[in-house]
Amino acid sequence: MFSQIYYLVRSKADGRYLAAHPDRDSKGANAGYLLLFNVDFEALSYLNTHGANVVDRFGVESIPGSQLKNLLQRWGFAGVGMIRDPLLPRIEFFSLD
């Protein structure tokens, strides 16, 4: 996981990362799970499929796996959500615990 490059979707307006909040209703508000993609075109496909009307407000950036833990801690994310299929989407969630 540390040697791999991951791709993130980030807002051009405020710099926040695209995140999922699967536990919001059961546990109250949380920082959510940072959404990660294995390749850049999957991130672009996700944006075009699920946010076609706002795609110009986001950008795709890369991060090495070795910097992922620091980013999660800095932004207060509960973990990551790995996008396995950007069209459906199918997401696997992993927590920091």
N, C-alpha and C positions, 0 to 999 in steps of 0.2 A: 504494500500500500504506500510506503514512503517513497519508493522510486518512481511511481507512476505520476503522470501529469493529469490533473482533473480540470474540468471547465465549469465555470460559474456564470450565472446571469446576474448582472448588476445594473441598477438604475442609473441612468445618466443624470437624472435630476438631483437625487440626494445621496447617491453612492451606496445605498443599501443593497444587500444581496437578496436574491429570490429565495424564499424559505417557505416550508410547509409547516402547518400547525395542527397536526392530527390529534393532539391531546387538549386542545383549548377548552372544549366543552366539559370534559371530565375533571380536569385539574386546574381550571382557571387559566388566565393568560400566561403564556410562556414565550420564550424567545424563539421557539421553533427549531426546525431542522434545516440546515443549509442544504439546498438542492445541488447535487453534483452530477456531472455528465462525464462519460468516458472519452468522448470525442467532441470536437467543436461543432460539427454539423448536426449532432443530436441536440445540442443546446439551441441551435438556430431552428431546427425542425420543431422543437417544443414551443419556442416563441411564435413561430409562424402558425402553428396549429391551434394553440390555446390563447394567444394574445395578438392575433393579427392586427387588431385595431390600435395596439400600443407598441408594436415591435420596434418602432423607431425611438422609443424612450429607453431602450435597454441595450446593453452591450454584453458581449461574451468575452471573458478573460480567463486566462489559465493560471493554475497554481500547482507547484510541485507538492507531492504528498508530504514531504518533510516539513512544509510550512502550514499544513492543514490544521494541526492541533492548536498552534498559536492563533490562527485566525478564528477558530471556533471559540477559544477562550476570550479573545479580545472583544468579539462581538456578542458573547454570551449565549451562543447557540447550545441547545441541548444535545445535539449530535448532527448526523448527516442523513440525508435521504438520497440514495443512489437511484437515479432514473435508469431503469432497465429497458423501458420501451417509451420513447417520447411521444408517440402518437396516442396511446391508450389513456393515460400514462400508467406504467407499473413502477412503483417506488418501493425500495427496501430501506427501512429505517434502522439506523444504528445509533445508540446513545454513547455518550462519553464515559458513562459509569463503568 
